[in-house]
Amino acid sequence: MSRRDICYMGGDQGGRLPLGGALAMLWYRNEENCRGEMMSFNLEDCLVIGISSRALFDLEEENALFEEEGIDAYRAYQRQHEDLVLGRGTAYYMIEELLKINDLVDDRRLVEVVVMSKNSPDTGLRVFASIDHYGLDISRAAFAGGEDLHEYLDAFSVDLFLSKSEEDVQGAVDHGVASAILYEPPDGYAPVAGQIRIAFDGDAVLFSEESEKVYKEQGLEAFVEHENLNRDNPLPDGPFAKLLCILAYLQQTLPREDNPFRLALVTARKSPSHVRVVNTLRDWGVNLDEAFFLGGMTKSKVLQSFRAHIFFDDQDVHVGPASRVVPSARVPYKTGSSLKSLPEG
């Protein structure tokens, strides 16, 4: 069993051991796997981020050329401009801060980043030249030459996949990997240095679609009644539940003073439906640093004050405004979900 089976490991009686116990045992049992020896490196016990080159760097001009003139024009352009450093993309600052966490421990790596692209290796030289320019500790890549990237997510033990391609992200979501479509980066964004700040929506992101469906199909009154009746029943895991648990564990393993992680929940829920959320996080053994139950207020102002390195939400009605103040990404529903055909809000 690897760390991909968390938040919890079932006990002999089918019980659930809390994050601080089960995950700690699981992680340390296999910590040799992430020490970085060339011949035996194993990604299964690191936090692994798979990221497209367009998510990491600003390649919008190049992507437009590819879409308008095709792969040959794109390849020629990239070769001609291999020495021209790419600008920072939407996820750059998040990746930069996550990689710095490896400097806080001496004997192993906690975070790995893998560049994943449908392009050929030939077009990837410029990307790695830019990685070297910025001093990013990234050494692994998958250039799939037109093949579907989700076929390689398991091979790299990817915990989170970030891309600007809706097709690629949808494939990853359907494959069961936490994935999100990045929006354009905000103008004038000034990230917090020395800390990684990640904000999550609740329903259909950290938690399952169950309650979101009740709200959209039956209305607010039915939703409130449903949540009150189930307040003591933990919400089922959503697509980002395991990612949150891994981040929470990493946070716990590092000193509390000047801890590099700041994790927040930003949700449209309000009292009394917040009770089930709190009880669920307790059941997971996760203590968030901040939580905002906004009850219909806009999320963007809170996120701007929080200064998130990234915000994950399932609805464009929230991600769109948020993306103008902080880096933001939309978590698509699985293919076949009824939420795809229901109005946002």
N, C-alpha and C positions, 0 to 999 in steps of 0.2 A: 504493500500500500504506500502511496506517495502523498505528498502534501496536497495533491489535487483532489483528494477525497475529503478534505475538510469543508465546513467548519468543525464538524464533529465526527468522531468515530463511535460506532455503536458498541455498547458493552455486551456482556454475555446475555443480559436480559433484554437486549434491544434498547437500552437506555442511551442517553446522550451525555458524553463527557464534555465539560466546558472547554472553551478555547484555551484557557491558560494551562489546562492539564493535558488534554488529548493532543492538541497541536504541538505543545512543547515537547512531549514525548516523541511524537512523530518526527518533528524537525530534527532534534538532536540525535535521534537514532541513526539518521542518514546524513549527518552534516558533512561527512567526508566527501560526499558527492559534489559539493559546490566549492571545493578548495582551489580548483582551477588548474590541476595538472593537465598538461597537454594531451596525454594519452588516455585519460580516464575522466574527463570532464563530463559531469552529468547535470543537466538542467532541472531535473525533477524536484530539487529542493531549494531552488532559487525562485524569487518572484521574476517571472519572465514576461516582458512586454514585447509583443510583435508590433512593429510600426511600419507603415508605408513611407517611402521617401517623401511623398507630398505632405504627409502629416508632420514629418520632422523638419522639412525645409520648404521654402517658398519655391514651388515649381509650377505655378499657375500659368506663366507665359509658355513654358515648355509643354505643359499639358494641352494648352490650347492649340499649339502647333501640331502636336500628335493627333488631336481630334480632327483638325482641319486638313492636314496634309499627309498624315499617315506615319508609319513606323520608320520608314527610310529617312524622311525629313527630320524626324525627331532624333534618330541615331546620329545623323550627320551634325545636327546642331549641338548635341551633347559632346561629341568628339571635338568640335571646334571650340567649345567653351569649357573644356575640362579644367582649365586653370582658373576659371572664374568662380569665386566662392559663392555658394547659394545663401540667400537670406534665411532667417529663422522662420520656421513654420508654426502652426497653431500649437503643436504639442512640444515644441522645442524646450521651453522653460521647465515644463514638468519632467521631461526626460533628463535634462541637465541636473536638476535637483535630486531625482531618484538615484542617478548614478553616483552622486557624491556620498550616498549612504554607505557605499562600499569602503570609503576611506575611514569609516568609524569603527571598523573591526579589522583585526590583523590576520586572522587565520582562514577566512572564507569570504566568498562573495554572497551578498544578500540579494542583489538585483542584477539581472541580465537584460539587455535590450538587443533584439534581433531585427534588422532591417528586412522587410518582406516586400517583394515587388514582383509584378507580373512581367517586368521588363527582362531583357537579356543581361548577362553579366557585363557585356561590352558597354552598355549605357550606365552601368553602376559606378564606374570609376570616378565620375564627378561627385557623386554622393559621398564616397569614402574620402575623397580629397577634402570635402567640406567638413566631414566628421573629424579628420585630422586637424584641420584649421582651427576648429572650435575646441579641440582638446577633449572631445567626448570619448569615453572609454567604451566604444562599441567595436567589436571585432567579428561579429557573426552576421551572416546575411543569407537570404534565400531569394534568388532570382529565378522565377519559375518559367520564364520564356513563354508567357501566354497561358499557362495552365492555372487552374483554380488554386488560389492560395490556401483555402481551407483544408485542402488535402495534406498540407504540410504543418498544420498547427500542432497536431499531436507529436510529430517528430521533434519539434522544438519545445514541447511542454509549455505552450503559450497559455498564460493566465489572462492576459488582456490584449486584444487586437484593436489597433487604432488605424483608421484610414479615411481618406476623403471619397473613396469609391463606395457608393451604396451597394453595388453588386457584391463586392468583396466582403463588406461587413455583413450583409444579409447571409451570405454563405457561411461565415463564421458563426453567426447567431444560430442558424439552423444546425450547425455542427456542435452546439452546446458550449461555445466559448464566449466569455464576456467580451463584447465588441461594441464599438460606437463609431458613428460618422462624425468627423470633425467639421465644424463650420470655419469660416474665415476668421483669422485672428483679429482681435479688437485693435483699433487705433490707439496709440499712446499707452498701451498696457505696461505697467511697471510692476513686475513680480516681486514678491517678498524673497529676499536672498537668505540662504541658509536654512530654509524650511520648505517643506512640500505641503501645500494646502489643497485638499481634494474635497469637493462637495458632491453629494449624491442626492438625487430625488429618491423617494421611498417606493411607492407602488409601481410595479412593472420594471423596477430597476434593482433596488436591494431586495424587495419583496416580490412575490408572484403577482400575476395579473388578476388574481381572484377578486380582490376588493375593488380594483379599478373597473372591472367588468360590472360589478353590482352598481357602482355609481353611474356608469355611462348607460347601462341598459335599464336601470330601475329608478334612478334619480337620487338626489341628496338624502331625502328622508329614509329611503330604504337602505342607503349606505350607512347612515348613522346607526340605524337599528341593527344592521348586520354586524357592525364593529362593536357595538355595546354587548350584543349577545356573545360575541367571540373574544371579548377583551382579554380573557385569560388563556386563550388558545394562540400560540405563536403563529404569526403569519408564515406561510410557506416561503421557502427560499426563492428569490428572484435571480435573474441572470448575473447580477453583480454581488451576490451574497458571499461567495467564496473569496472573491477579490477583497472585499471589505475585511473578511476574517484574516486573510494573509497580511494585509496592511496593519490591522490591529495587533497581530502577533509581532510583526517587526517593530511596531511602536513600543510594545511591552518589553522587548529584548534590549532596547536602547535606554540610556539614562533618562530619567524623567526631566531633569534639568536640561534646558536647551534641546529638548527632544525635536528631531527634524520633522516629525509628522504632526499635522493638524487636520483632523477628519471631521466633517460636518454633514448633517442631514438638513436638506432644505426642501420642505414639502408643503403642499397646499392643504394638508390636513390641519385641523384645529381641534380644540377640546370639544367633546370628550373622546374623539377618535384617536387622539394621540396616545391614549393609555395602552392600546394594543401594540403600538409601535415600541413604546418603552419596554413593555413586557417581552416582546420578541427579542430586542437587543440584549436584555438580561439573559434570556434563554440561550442566546448565542455566546454569552460571555464577552460581549463587546461593549466598551465604554467610549462613546463618541465624545470628542472635545466640545462640540457645539451642536445644537439642534434648533431649527427654526420651524415652527408650526404657523404658517402664514394665513391660513383660512381665506384664500382668494387674493391676498396682496401680491403685487408683482415680486418675482424672485430676484430680479436683476439688481435692485438697490442693495439687498442683503448680500448678494454675491460680490458686489463691488466693494462693500465694506469688509467682507471676509477676505477679499483679495485672493480668490481661488486661482490655483494654477490650472485647474480644469474642473468643469461642472458637467455631470452626467444626468440627463433627463430623457424621458421617452417621448416628449411631445414638442413639436416645433413651436407651439404657442409660448412655451417657456424658454426653449433653447435659443430661438431667434433673438429675443430681446437680451438674454443673458450674454450672447456671443458678442454683443456690442461693447461689453464692459470687462468680460473675462473670457479666457479660452473655454469653449463649450463644445459638447458633443451629444448627439442624439442616439439613444439606444433603440434600435428598431425591434418590433415584435417579431416573433417567429412566423415563418410562412404558415398560413392557415389559421392564425389567431383571429378571433372575431374583432379584436380591437383595431385591426387594420382598416376595417370598414366603418367604424364608429367615429363620430365627430370628436375633435379634440376639445379640451376644456375641463 
